[in-house]
Amino acid sequence: MPTQNPPLWTYSLPVALMLLAPFNILASLGMDIYLPVVPAMPEVLGTTPAVVQLTLTLYMIMLGLGQIVFGPLSDRIGRRPVLIGGALLFALASFALAATSSAYPFLMLRLLQAVGASATLVALFATIRDVYAERPESTVVYSLMNAMLAFVPALGPIAGALIAGSLGWRAIFAALGLPALMMLVWALPAWHETRPVRDMPRKAPFGPVLKSPAFWTYTLAFGAAMGTFFVFFSTAPRVLMEGAGFSELSFSMAFATVACVMIATTRFAKLAVERWGIVGSAARGMALLILGACALLSGEVLLAPSFWSFVLPMWLMAVGIVVTVSVTANGALQEFGDIAGSAVALHFCIQSLIVGVVGTGCVLTLNGDTAWPLIAYSAGMAAITLAALLRLRLRGRQAS
């Protein structure tokens, strides 16, 4: 049977966004809304901070690994069943999380919640690609989806702090499960299948991607940038709430300032790329991570934990993160236009493994209630990436 065009949704753009946006927000919110209660969870669950750290790490890793699993699965069985199944699993895991007080069941449920979130996100963006790839609304849809993801780290912890402060930590997970069920009720009759029909699903051609020096260099840069935010994400609650005495709400407000810096920087990232190019932008992003790490080092050695010693240097690093991630996808994938889907899946999967393994290793082996994990990760990974960028540039000159 020849390839068929996917059915076009007849929804107006506002109605389509009302259908798409909640799934986009909720899957990402599962990571951020939980952050203000992280310092209290070792006592609640009767476990160690290292185990609680895994509840963050596994969620983040699974969002990346799911690209490899659920992308091909949605190509085989369709977007709709993957989305519905993922949202249902996310909702059930969220309610179960609200009902448990044991460490290892909690950890396993967080993993299942992340599996549901990953399936939902993959099916969501596959559907957007199916429906809007050849339509003029595509730019608007992708811009709005990315803007929503940018605002979640700013608003999610604040929402979590307000919910936990008034209703307790269990209400955070109930607040994730209830909207997921409501979205399922809305999506079941409205979310039509959009998968193109092909003779036979093609095997993902990962080999050429894995042999590319450019792919590895820019994926490493992506991991350095996003891992810096992840290690900040993992250590900030303990540094600011336990070390500096911030309340859940004041911590969330301080954390939100970093997300706001990242949002503001995106307005100027295009100009930076036009001026410096892909290699130059990635190199400057890494330099900003190293400068931020140096500022953190000074604060850690000379000052007590505070907004000024811990959060302010992160503003500098936040600019470096945005400048870097604005070019890493193009740098990593520019050789693979014909197999872009497989390359994208590997790009995000490998990045998540770098962040999860190296970032969590820094948090667990160094003192997680200080700035040392963030200093070590950002400076170390940025230095390695700069060396890889230099090697890639030299290879380009030799080839030319």
Secondary structure, DSSP 8 states (H G I E B T S, - for coil): ------------HHHHHHHHHHHHHHHHHHHHTTGGGGGGHHHHHTS-HHHHHHHHHHHHHHHHHHHHHHHHHHHHH-HHHHHHHHHHHHHHHHHHHHH---HHHHHHHHHHHHHHHHHHHHHHHHHHHHHHTTSTTHHHHHHHHHHHHHHHHHHHHHHHHHHHHHH-THHHHHHHHHHHHHHHHHHHHH--------SS------HHHHT-HHHHHHHHHHHHHHHHHHHHHHHHIIIIIIIS---HHHHHHHHHHHHHHHHHHHHHHHHHHHHHHHHHHHHHHHHHHHHHHHHHHHHHHHS-SSIIIIIHHHHHHHHHHHHHHHHHHHHHHTT-GGGHHHHHHHHHHHHHHHIIIIIHHHHHHS-TTSSHHHHHHHHHHHHHHHHHHHHHHHHHHHH-
